Amino acid sequence: MVIDSATDGRVQRGNETRRAVLGRAVQIASVEGLGALSIGRLATDLGLSKSGVFAGFGSKEELQLATVRAARRIFYDRVVTPALERPEGVDRLLALCESWLDYSRGRVFDGGCFFYSVTAEFDAQPGPVRDALAQSALEWEALVVDLARAAEAAGELPAGTDPEELAMLLTGLMDSANSLAVLHDDPSRYDRTMRAARRLLGLPPAA
């Protein structure tokens, strides 16, 4: 099939518009929630036509779902990928905690952790958006548990450590650090959380 240059240009412009819209949408949602997203607001913020933005999504729900997917990709690139480059075991698990705290501290999303910000908004509202958020949460939990199990299998965790409980404690600490650091504008919460995570992993304080 031959695609003429005009068609190719329209596709490229459409993709660029979609990336710009989602880039703005994830930031708005991290501060104000997914409910704050609208075709009109995004068009105004970005200087685009409403019809152009609507053509890329079609409905508010699809815009919300696309925003969740975009946030997942950003999260994976900034948090998961760097950790998976480290050796398997406690080093990889520690790296995951470090990259998560850096992600929140560095305000990759303006409101801190995107998923912490929007999950409470939809956790009691059945529907596709809630399902997408629940799936993201399950995948994150499973990843932390898998890394904890690998560290246990390598004999690198304190004796008697339960990987599932360790994963729950680590993710709870990180969520708390994010929430309190954002609420109080207090970055020291991240440092204290990292010290606590190292103790849970049986590691000495950082030099």
Accessible surface in RSA format (square Angstrom, percent):
REM  Atomic radii and reference values for relative SASA: ProtOr
REM  Chains: A
REM  Algorithm: Lee & Richards
REM  Probe-radius: 1.40
REM  Slices: 20
REM RES _ NUM      All-atoms   Total-Side   Main-Chain    Non-polar    All polar
REM                ABS   REL    ABS   REL    ABS   REL    ABS   REL    ABS   REL
RES MET A   1   214.82 111.2 128.09  84.8  86.73 206.5 101.06  85.9 113.76 150.7
RES VAL A   2   144.00  94.8 116.09 105.1  27.91  67.2 119.49 103.8  24.51  66.5
RES ILE A   3    96.67  55.0  69.71  51.9  26.96  65.0  72.52  52.2  24.14  65.5
RES ASP A   4    82.71  57.9  73.73  73.4   8.98  21.2  40.27  94.8  42.44  42.3
RES SER A   5   101.38  85.7  81.83 109.2  19.55  45.0  53.80 114.6  47.58  66.7
RES ALA A   6    58.97  54.2  46.45  71.7  12.51  28.5  58.27  82.1   0.70   1.8
RES THR A   7    46.50  33.1  46.50  47.1   0.00   0.0  34.70  46.6  11.80  17.8
RES ASP A   8    79.38  55.6  78.77  78.4   0.61   1.4   9.70  22.8  69.68  69.5
RES GLY A   9    18.43  22.7   0.00   N/A  18.43  22.7  18.04  49.5   0.39   0.9
RES ARG A  10   137.02  57.5 128.11  65.3   8.92  21.2  56.58  77.3  80.44  48.8
RES VAL A  11    83.33  54.8  76.14  68.9   7.19  17.3  82.67  71.8   0.66   1.8
RES GLN A  12   100.11  56.0  97.12  71.0   2.98   7.1  27.00  57.5  73.10  55.4
RES ARG A  13   140.44  59.0 138.92  70.8   1.52   3.6  67.22  91.9  73.22  44.4
RES GLY A  14    39.49  48.7   0.00   N/A  39.49  48.7  33.32  91.4   6.17  13.8
RES ASN A  15    70.91  48.9  69.34  67.0   1.56   3.8   8.09  19.5  62.81  60.7
RES GLU A  16    79.96  45.9  74.34  56.2   5.63  13.4  27.57  53.3  52.39  42.8
RES THR A  17    36.64  26.1  32.82  33.3   3.82   9.1  15.48  20.8  21.16  32.0
RES ARG A  18    77.18  32.4  75.70  38.6   1.48   3.5  34.43  47.1  42.74  25.9
RES ARG A  19   152.19  63.9 141.36  72.1  10.84  25.8  75.07 102.6  77.13  46.7
RES ALA A  20    46.43  42.7  31.73  49.0  14.70  33.4  43.61  61.4   2.82   7.5
RES VAL A  21     0.00   0.0   0.00   0.0   0.00   0.0   0.00   0.0   0.00   0.0
RES LEU A  22    12.50   7.0  12.12   8.7   0.37   0.9  12.41   8.7   0.09   0.2
RES GLY A  23    37.24  45.9   0.00   N/A  37.24  45.9  31.45  86.3   5.79  13.0
RES ARG A  24    81.23  34.1  75.83  38.7   5.39  12.8  21.72  29.7  59.51  36.1
RES ALA A  25     0.00   0.0   0.00   0.0   0.00   0.0   0.00   0.0   0.00   0.0
RES VAL A  26     1.56   1.0   1.56   1.4   0.00   0.0   1.56   1.4   0.00   0.0
RES GLN A  27    41.66  23.3  40.54  29.6   1.11   2.6  16.74  35.6  24.91  18.9
RES ILE A  28     4.49   2.6   0.78   0.6   3.72   9.0   4.49   3.2   0.00   0.0
RES ALA A  29     0.01   0.0   0.00   0.0   0.01   0.0   0.00   0.0   0.01   0.0
RES SER A  30     2.96   2.5   0.00   0.0   2.96   6.8   0.00   0.0   2.96   4.1
RES VAL A  31    94.54  62.2  62.18  56.3  32.36  78.0  65.07  56.5  29.47  79.9
RES GLU A  32    94.02  54.0  60.53  45.8  33.49  79.7  32.03  61.9  61.99  50.6
RES GLY A  33     8.38  10.3   0.00   N/A   8.38  10.3   6.44  17.7   1.94   4.3
RES LEU A  34     0.00   0.0   0.00   0.0   0.00   0.0   0.00   0.0   0.00   0.0
RES GLY A  35    37.80  46.6   0.00   N/A  37.80  46.6  24.27  66.6  13.53  30.3
RES ALA A  36    30.23  27.8  10.24  15.8  19.99  45.5  21.93  30.9   8.31  22.0
RES LEU A  37     0.27   0.1   0.00   0.0   0.27   0.7   0.08   0.1   0.18   0.5
RES SER A  38    43.96  37.1  42.14  56.2   1.82   4.2  34.98  74.5   8.98  12.6
RES ILE A  39    27.80  15.8  24.97  18.6   2.83   6.8  24.97  18.0   2.83   7.7
RES GLY A  40    19.55  24.1   0.00   N/A  19.55  24.1  14.28  39.2   5.27  11.8
RES ARG A  41    77.51  32.5  68.14  34.7   9.37  22.3  36.27  49.6  41.23  25.0
RES LEU A  42     0.00   0.0   0.00   0.0   0.00   0.0   0.00   0.0   0.00   0.0
RES ALA A  43     2.29   2.1   2.14   3.3   0.16   0.4   2.14   3.0   0.16   0.4
RES THR A  44   107.67  76.6  84.98  86.1  22.69  54.1  69.01  92.7  38.65  58.4
RES ASP A  45    65.04  45.6  27.74  27.6  37.30  88.2  12.13  28.5  52.91  52.8
RES LEU A  46    58.66  32.7  32.21  23.0  26.45  66.5  37.59  26.4  21.08  56.7
RES GLY A  47    70.09  86.4   0.00   N/A  70.09  86.4  37.88 103.9  32.22  72.2
RES LEU A  48    62.95  35.1  45.47  32.5  17.48  43.9  50.16  35.2  12.78  34.4
RES SER A  49    66.79  56.4  49.86  66.5  16.93  39.0  47.38 100.9  19.41  27.2
RES LYS A  50   134.99  65.9 129.84  79.7   5.15  12.3  73.19  65.9  61.80  65.8
RES SER A  51    83.00  70.1  70.68  94.3  12.32  28.4  54.60 116.3  28.40  39.8
RES GLY A  52    34.38  42.4   0.00   N/A  34.38  42.4  27.17  74.6   7.21  16.1
RES VAL A  53     0.66   0.4   0.00   0.0   0.66   1.6   0.66   0.6   0.00   0.0
RES PHE A  54   106.27  53.2 106.03  65.7   0.24   0.6 106.03  64.3   0.24   0.7
RES ALA A  55    88.68  81.5  48.88  75.4  39.80  90.5  58.33  82.1  30.35  80.4
RES GLY A  56    33.90  41.8   0.00   N/A  33.90  41.8  23.96  65.7   9.94  22.3
RES PHE A  57    16.99   8.5   1.24   0.8  15.75  41.0   5.12   3.1  11.87  34.0
RES GLY A  58    35.02  43.2   0.00   N/A  35.02  43.2  22.21  60.9  12.81  28.7
RES SER A  59    51.78  43.8  45.78  61.1   6.00  13.8  42.46  90.4   9.32  13.1
RES LYS A  60    93.50  45.6  86.11  52.8   7.39  17.6  55.78  50.2  37.73  40.2
RES GLU A  61    81.12  46.6  78.03  59.0   3.10   7.4  21.83  42.2  59.29  48.4
RES GLU A  62    54.66  31.4  53.52  40.5   1.14   2.7  24.90  48.2  29.77  24.3
RES LEU A  63     0.04   0.0   0.04   0.0   0.00   0.0   0.04   0.0   0.00   0.0
RES GLN A  64    15.16   8.5  15.16  11.1   0.00   0.0   0.00   0.0  15.16  11.5
RES LEU A  65    28.25  15.7  28.05  20.1   0.20   0.5  28.05  19.7   0.20   0.5
RES ALA A  66     1.36   1.3   0.54   0.8   0.82   1.9   0.99   1.4   0.37   1.0
RES THR A  67     0.00   0.0   0.00   0.0   0.00   0.0   0.00   0.0   0.00   0.0
RES VAL A  68     0.29   0.2   0.29   0.3   0.00   0.0   0.29   0.3   0.00   0.0
RES ARG A  69    96.26  40.4  94.65  48.3   1.60   3.8  49.57  67.8  46.68  28.3
RES ALA A  70     7.81   7.2   6.95  10.7   0.87   2.0   7.27  10.2   0.54   1.4
RES ALA A  71     0.00   0.0   0.00   0.0   0.00   0.0   0.00   0.0   0.00   0.0
RES ARG A  72    75.15  31.6  70.73  36.1   4.42  10.5  18.53  25.3  56.62  34.3
RES ARG A  73   135.45  56.9 130.77  66.7   4.68  11.1  72.26  98.8  63.19  38.3
RES ILE A  74    55.50  31.6  53.45  39.8   2.05   4.9  55.50  40.0   0.00   0.0
RES PHE A  75    21.96  11.0  21.96  13.6   0.00   0.0  21.96  13.3   0.00   0.0
RES TYR A  76   109.95  51.3 109.95  62.6   0.00   0.0  82.12  61.7  27.83  34.3
RES ASP A  77    91.72  64.2  80.94  80.6  10.78  25.5  22.02  51.8  69.70  69.5
RES ARG A  78   131.40  55.2 121.81  62.1   9.59  22.8  30.01  41.0 101.38  61.4
RES VAL A  79     0.00   0.0   0.00   0.0   0.00   0.0   0.00   0.0   0.00   0.0
RES VAL A  80     4.93   3.2   4.93   4.5   0.00   0.0   4.93   4.3   0.00   0.0
RES THR A  81    51.37  36.5  50.01  50.7   1.36   3.2  45.68  61.4   5.70   8.6
RES PRO A  82    55.41  40.4  48.45  44.2   6.96  25.3  49.95  41.2   5.46  33.9
RES ALA A  83     0.33   0.3   0.00   0.0   0.33   0.8   0.31   0.4   0.03   0.1
RES LEU A  84    63.06  35.1  49.00  35.1  14.07  35.4  49.00  34.4  14.07  37.9
RES GLU A  85   137.76  79.1 100.42  76.0  37.35  88.9  45.31  87.6  92.45  75.5
RES ARG A  86    89.72  37.7  87.92  44.8   1.80   4.3  30.01  41.0  59.70  36.2
RES PRO A  87    91.85  66.9  80.51  73.4  11.34  41.2  91.24  75.3   0.61   3.8
RES GLU A  88   120.45  69.2  96.76  73.2  23.69  56.4  22.09  42.7  98.36  80.3
RES GLY A  89     1.72   2.1   0.00   N/A   1.72   2.1   0.67   1.8   1.05   2.4
RES VAL A  90    19.53  12.9  19.53  17.7   0.00   0.0  19.53  17.0   0.00   0.0
RES ASP A  91    46.20  32.4  43.86  43.7   2.33   5.5  24.56  57.8  21.64  21.6
RES ARG A  92    45.73  19.2  45.73  23.3   0.00   0.0   0.31   0.4  45.42  27.5
RES LEU A  93     0.15   0.1   0.15   0.1   0.00   0.0   0.15   0.1   0.00   0.0
RES LEU A  94    13.71   7.6  13.71   9.8   0.00   0.0  13.71   9.6   0.00   0.0
RES ALA A  95     4.93   4.5   3.02   4.7   1.91   4.4   3.32   4.7   1.61   4.3
RES LEU A  96     0.17   0.1   0.17   0.1   0.00   0.0   0.17   0.1   0.00   0.0
RES CYS A  97     1.17   0.9   1.17   1.3   0.00   0.0   0.29   0.7   0.88   1.0
RES GLU A  98    56.86  32.6  55.02  41.6   1.84   4.4  21.39  41.4  35.47  29.0
RES SER A  99    13.79  11.7   9.66  12.9   4.14   9.5  12.74  27.1   1.05   1.5
RES TRP A 100     5.41   2.2   5.41   2.6   0.00   0.0   1.58   0.8   3.83   6.2
RES LEU A 101     4.21   2.3   4.21   3.0   0.00   0.0   4.21   3.0   0.00   0.0
RES ASP A 102    87.60  61.4  79.88  79.5   7.73  18.3  26.28  61.9  61.32  61.2
RES TYR A 103     3.75   1.8   0.55   0.3   3.21   8.3   3.39   2.5   0.37   0.5
RES SER A 104     0.08   0.1   0.00   0.0   0.08   0.2   0.08   0.2   0.00   0.0
RES ARG A 105    95.76  40.2  79.78  40.7  15.98  38.0  42.07  57.5  53.69  32.5
RES GLY A 106    55.24  68.1   0.00   N/A  55.24  68.1  31.22  85.7  24.02  53.8
RES ARG A 107    77.82  32.7  64.95  33.1  12.88  30.7  37.38  51.1  40.45  24.5
RES VAL A 108    23.42  15.4   7.24   6.6  16.18  39.0  14.38  12.5   9.04  24.5
RES PHE A 109     0.25   0.1   0.19   0.1   0.06   0.2   0.19   0.1   0.06   0.2
RES ASP A 110    82.44  57.7  64.27  64.0  18.17  43.0  16.03  37.7  66.41  66.2
RES GLY A 111    12.49  15.4   0.00   N/A  12.49  15.4   6.98  19.2   5.50  12.3
RES GLY A 112     0.51   0.6   0.00   N/A   0.51   0.6   0.00   0.0   0.51   1.2
RES CYS A 113     5.46   4.1   5.46   6.1   0.00   0.0   0.00   0.0   5.46   5.9
RES PHE A 114     0.00   0.0   0.00   0.0   0.00   0.0   0.00   0.0   0.00   0.0
RES PHE A 115    31.84  15.9  30.98  19.2   0.85   2.2  31.41  19.0   0.42   1.2
RES TYR A 116    98.31  45.9  82.76  47.1  15.55  40.5  59.08  44.4  39.23  48.4
RES SER A 117    37.79  31.9  12.80  17.1  24.98  57.5  14.91  31.7  22.88  32.1
RES VAL A 118     0.00   0.0   0.00   0.0   0.00   0.0   0.00   0.0   0.00   0.0
RES THR A 119    49.43  35.2  49.34  50.0   0.10   0.2  42.98  57.7   6.45   9.8
RES ALA A 120    77.36  71.1  58.13  89.7  19.23  43.7  59.59  83.9  17.77  47.1
RES GLU A 121    55.21  31.7  36.20  27.4  19.01  45.3  38.28  74.0  16.93  13.8
RES PHE A 122    22.35  11.2  22.31  13.8   0.04   0.1  22.35  13.6   0.00   0.0
RES ASP A 123    80.26  56.2  65.97  65.7  14.29  33.8  27.45  64.6  52.81  52.7
RES ALA A 124    88.21  81.1  59.95  92.5  28.26  64.3  68.05  95.8  20.16  53.4
RES GLN A 125    91.16  51.0  87.83  64.2   3.33   7.9  31.97  68.1  59.19  44.9
RES PRO A 126   122.28  89.1  97.12  88.5  25.16  91.5  97.73  80.7  24.54 152.5
RES GLY A 127    26.23  32.3   0.00   N/A  26.23  32.3  22.02  60.4   4.21   9.4
RES PRO A 128    65.69  47.9  59.54  54.3   6.16  22.4  63.24  52.2   2.46  15.3
RES VAL A 129     6.15   4.0   5.68   5.1   0.47   1.1   5.68   4.9   0.47   1.3
RES ARG A 130    90.28  37.9  89.44  45.6   0.84   2.0   5.63   7.7  84.65  51.3
RES ASP A 131    82.75  58.0  76.76  76.4   5.99  14.2  28.43  66.9  54.32  54.2
RES ALA A 132    21.60  19.9  13.98  21.6   7.62  17.3  21.41  30.1   0.19   0.5
RES LEU A 133     5.78   3.2   3.74   2.7   2.04   5.1   3.96   2.8   1.82   4.9
RES ALA A 134    44.59  41.0  36.47  56.3   8.12  18.5  43.36  61.1   1.23   3.3
RES GLN A 135    82.68  46.2  81.56  59.6   1.12   2.7  26.34  56.1  56.33  42.7
RES SER A 136    12.45  10.5   6.70   8.9   5.75  13.3   7.92  16.9   4.53   6.3
RES ALA A 137    54.65  50.2  43.65  67.4  11.01  25.0  51.09  71.9   3.57   9.4
RES LEU A 138   106.62  59.4 103.15  73.8   3.47   8.7 103.89  73.0   2.73   7.4
RES GLU A 139    76.14  43.7  66.92  50.6   9.22  21.9  38.43  74.3  37.70  30.8
RES TRP A 140    46.09  18.5  41.27  20.0   4.82  11.3  37.97  20.2   8.12  13.2
RES GLU A 141    95.83  55.0  95.75  72.4   0.08   0.2  27.62  53.4  68.21  55.7
RES ALA A 142    50.65  46.6  44.42  68.5   6.23  14.2  50.44  71.0   0.21   0.6
RES LEU A 143    36.70  20.4  33.49  24.0   3.21   8.1  35.99  25.3   0.70   1.9
RES VAL A 144     0.69   0.5   0.69   0.6   0.00   0.0   0.69   0.6   0.00   0.0
RES VAL A 145    15.20  10.0  15.20  13.8   0.00   0.0  15.20  13.2   0.00   0.0
RES ASP A 146    77.21  54.1  70.30  70.0   6.91  16.3  21.31  50.1  55.90  55.7
RES LEU A 147    13.96   7.8  13.55   9.7   0.41   1.0  13.85   9.7   0.11   0.3
RES ALA A 148     0.00   0.0   0.00   0.0   0.00   0.0   0.00   0.0   0.00   0.0
RES ARG A 149   115.99  48.7 113.46  57.8   2.54   6.0  38.67  52.9  77.32  46.9
RES ALA A 150    24.55  22.6  13.39  20.7  11.16  25.4  20.66  29.1   3.89  10.3
RES ALA A 151     0.00   0.0   0.00   0.0   0.00   0.0   0.00   0.0   0.00   0.0
RES GLU A 152    80.76  46.4  71.13  53.8   9.63  22.9  22.79  44.1  57.97  47.3
RES ALA A 153    93.26  85.7  50.51  77.9  42.75  97.2  62.16  87.5  31.09  82.4
RES ALA A 154    60.12  55.3  23.59  36.4  36.53  83.1  36.40  51.3  23.72  62.8
RES GLY A 155    65.17  80.4   0.00   N/A  65.17  80.4  34.06  93.5  31.11  69.7
RES GLU A 156    77.14  44.3  56.60  42.8  20.54  48.9  27.41  53.0  49.73  40.6
RES LEU A 157    20.31  11.3   1.69   1.2  18.62  46.8   3.00   2.1  17.30  46.6
RES PRO A 158    54.54  39.7  38.94  35.5  15.60  56.7  51.10  42.2   3.43  21.3
RES ALA A 159   111.84 102.8  69.47 107.2  42.37  96.4  80.53 113.4  31.31  82.9
RES GLY A 160    84.48 104.2   0.00   N/A  84.48 104.2  43.96 120.6  40.52  90.8
RES THR A 161    30.03  21.4  14.53  14.7  15.50  36.9  16.06  21.6  13.97  21.1
RES ASP A 162    58.63  41.1  51.89  51.6   6.74  15.9  15.63  36.8  43.00  42.9
RES PRO A 163    11.00   8.0  11.00  10.0   0.00   0.0  11.00   9.1   0.00   0.0
RES GLU A 164    74.95  43.0  69.46  52.6   5.49  13.1  50.56  97.8  24.39  19.9
RES GLU A 165   104.04  59.7 102.91  77.9   1.13   2.7  25.80  49.9  78.24  63.9
RES LEU A 166     5.29   2.9   3.03   2.2   2.26   5.7   4.58   3.2   0.71   1.9
RES ALA A 167     2.28   2.1   1.90   2.9   0.38   0.9   2.24   3.2   0.04   0.1
RES MET A 168   126.88  65.7 117.91  78.0   8.97  21.4  82.75  70.3  44.14  58.5
RES LEU A 169    87.22  48.6  83.61  59.8   3.61   9.1  86.12  60.5   1.10   3.0
RES LEU A 170     1.14   0.6   0.89   0.6   0.25   0.6   0.92   0.6   0.23   0.6
RES THR A 171    24.53  17.4  24.06  24.4   0.47   1.1  10.82  14.5  13.71  20.7
RES GLY A 172    37.08  45.7   0.00   N/A  37.08  45.7  32.06  88.0   5.03  11.3
RES LEU A 173    54.52  30.4  51.30  36.7   3.22   8.1  52.44  36.8   2.08   5.6
RES MET A 174     4.14   2.1   4.14   2.7   0.00   0.0   4.14   3.5   0.00   0.0
RES ASP A 175    54.47  38.2  54.47  54.2   0.00   0.0   8.86  20.8  45.62  45.5
RES SER A 176    50.59  42.8  43.37  57.9   7.22  16.6  29.48  62.8  21.11  29.6
RES ALA A 177     2.65   2.4   0.00   0.0   2.65   6.0   2.08   2.9   0.57   1.5
RES ASN A 178     2.24   1.5   2.24   2.2   0.00   0.0   0.00   0.0   2.24   2.2
RES SER A 179    31.45  26.6  25.33  33.8   6.13  14.1   7.44  15.8  24.01  33.6
RES LEU A 180    55.21  30.7  55.21  39.5   0.00   0.0  55.21  38.8   0.00   0.0
RES ALA A 181     1.10   1.0   0.59   0.9   0.51   1.2   0.59   0.8   0.51   1.4
RES VAL A 182    59.20  39.0  43.24  39.1  15.96  38.4  44.09  38.3  15.11  41.0
RES LEU A 183   128.66  71.7 100.07  71.6  28.59  71.9 105.14  73.8  23.52  63.3
RES HIS A 184    98.30  53.7  73.00  50.7  25.31  64.7  49.79  51.3  48.51  56.4
RES ASP A 185   122.14  85.6 105.39 104.9  16.75  39.6  30.30  71.3  91.84  91.6
RES ASP A 186    35.52  24.9  33.05  32.9   2.47   5.8  12.27  28.9  23.25  23.2
RES PRO A 187    77.61  56.6  76.23  69.5   1.38   5.0  77.28  63.8   0.33   2.0
RES SER A 188    45.42  38.4  42.29  56.4   3.13   7.2  39.82  84.8   5.60   7.8
RES ARG A 189    65.44  27.5  63.67  32.5   1.77   4.2   8.07  11.0  57.37  34.8
RES TYR A 190     2.53   1.2   2.44   1.4   0.09   0.2   2.44   1.8   0.09   0.1
RES ASP A 191    65.02  45.5  62.07  61.8   2.95   7.0  16.34  38.5  48.68  48.6
RES ARG A 192   113.66  47.7 109.14  55.6   4.52  10.8  52.52  71.8  61.14  37.1
RES THR A 193    11.41   8.1   9.37   9.5   2.04   4.9   2.51   3.4   8.90  13.5
RES MET A 194    32.80  17.0  32.80  21.7   0.00   0.0  30.36  25.8   2.43   3.2
RES ARG A 195   117.06  49.1 114.90  58.6   2.16   5.1  48.80  66.7  68.25  41.4
RES ALA A 196    18.51  17.0  17.44  26.9   1.07   2.4  17.72  25.0   0.79   2.1
RES ALA A 197     2.82   2.6   2.82   4.4   0.00   0.0   2.82   4.0   0.00   0.0
RES ARG A 198    37.06  15.6  37.06  18.9   0.00   0.0   3.42   4.7  33.64  20.4
RES ARG A 199   163.38  68.6 145.35  74.1  18.03  42.9  71.49  97.7  91.89  55.7
RES LEU A 200    55.52  30.9  47.25  33.8   8.27  20.8  50.81  35.7   4.71  12.7
RES LEU A 201     0.75   0.4   0.00   0.0   0.75   1.9   0.00   0.0   0.75   2.0
RES GLY A 202    49.81  61.4   0.00   N/A  49.81  61.4  19.85  54.5  29.97  67.1
RES LEU A 203    42.44  23.6  33.86  24.2   8.58  21.6  35.14  24.7   7.30  19.7
RES PRO A 204    90.52  66.0  82.26  75.0   8.27  30.0  89.77  74.1   0.76   4.7
RES PRO A 205   110.75  80.7  94.65  86.3  16.09  58.5  97.54  80.5  13.20  82.1
RES ALA A 206    72.65  66.8  47.04  72.6  25.61  58.3  50.58  71.2  22.07  58.5
RES ALA A 207   150.96 138.8  71.70 110.7  79.26 180.3 110.14 155.1  40.82 108.1
END  Absolute sums over single chains surface
CHAIN  1 A    10858.0       8634.9       2223.1       6214.7       4643.3
END  Absolute sums over all chains
TOTAL         10858.0       8634.9       2223.1       6214.7       4643.3
